[in-house]
Amino acid sequence: MTSGKPVLWQNLTWEDVAALRDRGIRMAILPVGATEQHGPHLPLGVDTLSAEAVAHGASALTGIPVLPSLAYGCSLGHSPKWPGTISLRPETLSKIVLEIAEWLHTAGFDRLLLLNGHVTNWAPLRCGLENIRHTYPDMRVALRSIWDISDEAHRRYHEDAANFHANCAETSLMLALHPELVRMDKAVDEPDRSAGCFFSYRVNDESVHGTVGTPSRAEAMAGKNLLDLCVSELAQQLTQALTEATPLERAGITPPPF
């Protein structure tokens, strides 16, 4: 692994992109975030900024380019109660990633990581993944949420709430990345009231202020440690993914032609 600057797709020329492809970097990372309320103490762009930071860090270690982030996700569950949220429909998000994959495939990039920063993006992105691999059978696509990059990352994100939102982990990460955007004097702790429920509820039916967890306990150092963990773990996985063979190929099996 290298340690330099992230490779940002929007800063490259077409010749730069071709050179990456021709030397074997045929993969790209697409950070997918959201624009949605994160309580009274965090900015609307938390999920985008988080996914982007992890992607940029991993790119700096691997040389894999990062596509411009999708700053809109599926945030319907946050309801119109708190102004600021802007949501796509699930089918829209799913179609967007398919259309992005089309252009990557045309350019000779046959590996794509959808790096998710917002919980309810998962289902639309998974549908997008299914459409991509059906439409482009030779393209390899993966979906990872930043809190599921490793077991330890999952533990830290969910430490104060299973159904976390604007919690200690997210607030700590923002204190590390953009302290000027965090208003700790307005942080309000709220329990995970969805625990034990049979049905799925919108956030306005679960939370008074739009938070779930204990953001008052957030610390910048904890956020930096979390970011470093996610970046290092993802970079290791991506290094292997650049040359990963199919399960049959790894088993030394050549499937019969059909």
Secondary structure in CASP SS format (residue, H / E / C, confidence):
PFRMAT SS
TARGET T0000
AUTHOR 0000-0000-0000
METHOD secondary structure of the structure
MODEL  1
M C 1.00
T C 1.00
S C 1.00
G C 1.00
K C 1.00
P C 1.00
V C 1.00
L E 1.00
W H 1.00
Q H 1.00
N H 1.00
L C 1.00
T C 1.00
W H 1.00
E H 1.00
D H 1.00
V H 1.00
A H 1.00
A H 1.00
L H 1.00
R H 1.00
D H 1.00
R C 1.00
G C 1.00
I C 1.00
R C 1.00
M E 1.00
A E 1.00
I E 1.00
L E 1.00
P E 1.00
V E 1.00
G C 1.00
A C 1.00
T E 1.00
E C 1.00
Q C 1.00
H E 1.00
G C 1.00
P C 1.00
H C 1.00
L E 1.00
P C 1.00
L C 1.00
G C 1.00
V H 1.00
D H 1.00
T H 1.00
L H 1.00
S H 1.00
A H 1.00
E H 1.00
A H 1.00
V H 1.00
A H 1.00
H H 1.00
G H 1.00
A H 1.00
S H 1.00
A H 1.00
L H 1.00
T H 1.00
G C 1.00
I C 1.00
P C 1.00
V E 1.00
L C 1.00
P C 1.00
S C 1.00
L E 1.00
A C 1.00
Y C 1.00
G E 1.00
C C 1.00
S C 1.00
L H 1.00
G H 1.00
H H 1.00
S C 1.00
P C 1.00
K C 1.00
W C 1.00
P C 1.00
G C 1.00
T C 1.00
I E 1.00
S E 1.00
L C 1.00
R C 1.00
P H 1.00
E H 1.00
T H 1.00
L H 1.00
S H 1.00
K H 1.00
I H 1.00
V H 1.00
L H 1.00
E H 1.00
I H 1.00
A H 1.00
E H 1.00
W H 1.00
L H 1.00
H H 1.00
T H 1.00
A C 1.00
G C 1.00
F C 1.00
D C 1.00
R E 1.00
L E 1.00
L E 1.00
L E 1.00
L E 1.00
N E 1.00
G C 1.00
H C 1.00
V H 1.00
T H 1.00
N H 1.00
W H 1.00
A H 1.00
P H 1.00
L H 1.00
R H 1.00
C H 1.00
G H 1.00
L H 1.00
E H 1.00
N H 1.00
I H 1.00
R H 1.00
H H 1.00
T H 1.00
Y C 1.00
P C 1.00
D C 1.00
M C 1.00
R E 1.00
V E 1.00
A E 1.00
L E 1.00
R E 1.00
S E 1.00
I H 1.00
W H 1.00
D H 1.00
I C 1.00
S C 1.00
D H 1.00
E H 1.00
A H 1.00
H H 1.00
R H 1.00
R H 1.00
Y H 1.00
H C 1.00
E C 1.00
D C 1.00
A C 1.00
A C 1.00
N C 1.00
F C 1.00
H E 1.00
A C 1.00
N C 1.00
C H 1.00
A H 1.00
E H 1.00
T H 1.00
S H 1.00
L H 1.00
M H 1.00
L H 1.00
A H 1.00
L H 1.00
H C 1.00
P H 1.00
E H 1.00
L H 1.00
V C 1.00
R C 1.00
M H 1.00
D H 1.00
K H 1.00
A C 1.00
V C 1.00
D C 1.00
E E 1.00
P C 1.00
D C 1.00
R C 1.00
S C 1.00
A C 1.00
G C 1.00
C C 1.00
F C 1.00
F C 1.00
S C 1.00
Y C 1.00
R C 1.00
V H 1.00
N H 1.00
D H 1.00
E C 1.00
S C 1.00
V C 1.00
H C 1.00
G C 1.00
T C 1.00
V E 1.00
G E 1.00
T C 1.00
P H 1.00
S H 1.00
R H 1.00
A C 1.00
E C 1.00
A H 1.00
M H 1.00
A H 1.00
G H 1.00
K H 1.00
N H 1.00
L H 1.00
L H 1.00
D H 1.00
L H 1.00
C H 1.00
V H 1.00
S H 1.00
E H 1.00
L H 1.00
A H 1.00
Q H 1.00
Q H 1.00
L H 1.00
T H 1.00
Q H 1.00
A H 1.00
L C 1.00
T C 1.00
E C 1.00
A C 1.00
T C 1.00
P H 1.00
L H 1.00
E H 1.00
R H 1.00
A C 1.00
G C 1.00
I C 1.00
T C 1.00
P C 1.00
P C 1.00
P C 1.00
F C 1.00
END
